[in-house]
Amino acid sequence: MGLTDLFKRDRSSVVLRPRSFSLAITGYGIEATPRLPATIAHLADGTLVFGPYDAVSARASGEIKNVLIRPGTPPTGVMEPRAISGNSIVTYSTAQRGSTQLVLGTGMQTYEGVLETFRAMPHGGGWRLVADNHEIVWPAGLMLRGTGNLSDENGPYELALDGSRTNLINLYGPLGGDKIPAPEQLNAAGQTRIDADSIPGAVKPVKHYTFEGDATVQRYYYAHLDASVIYLIRARATTEAAKTVLAAADAITRSLRPRF
């Protein structure tokens, strides 16, 4: 039985308690709260590009809104909209040379509809994702796709290598007691367990199990929020992309910190 089959039975019984979902992006001296659903690309140079969750529908409606955040030195002061002329692109910044700034898409005068908030905050680089009960690092090259819907089968957000639909990292939880699946329940049909190991975690060492078969690799991590409650992190990838995806998943898992 695969993980999806386990969660299809009754996702509400897997999560320990009803909760709302929140998501913020922190780093480089700022904090941004995206309006979900959305997709956000994290480019190799650290730039974040925000766009619609359903680009096809947005394009058909003529309502595509894109903004980007250019990382720099931490700004101090209030982030204010600035434009060289009436027709120029608008940026939100403190006007400090080389500091982090928000750049609006052509024709946009505000980030409304893309971000809920954007402000200077004392966060260091690089980028982190801060959810309602956990936070993680956000490695470059991973696109965030987020609905914010806790009932979604694969969670309220996922991270995809270069926007892929097959090379993904998902987080499930929080889980506790008999809601935590045993490793043998995680084996997808046609796959064989090839590895079991552990890596350091913020609360306890994180056990992980790797399965391979049918040109795909999956790894499951048991990352603790406290002594008895975990997040189950799944990394899945083609054999060609497995090294990159698993390295990113290792970094994410090592960084996962509880927020209570």
Disulfide bonds with the S-S distance in Angstrom:
none
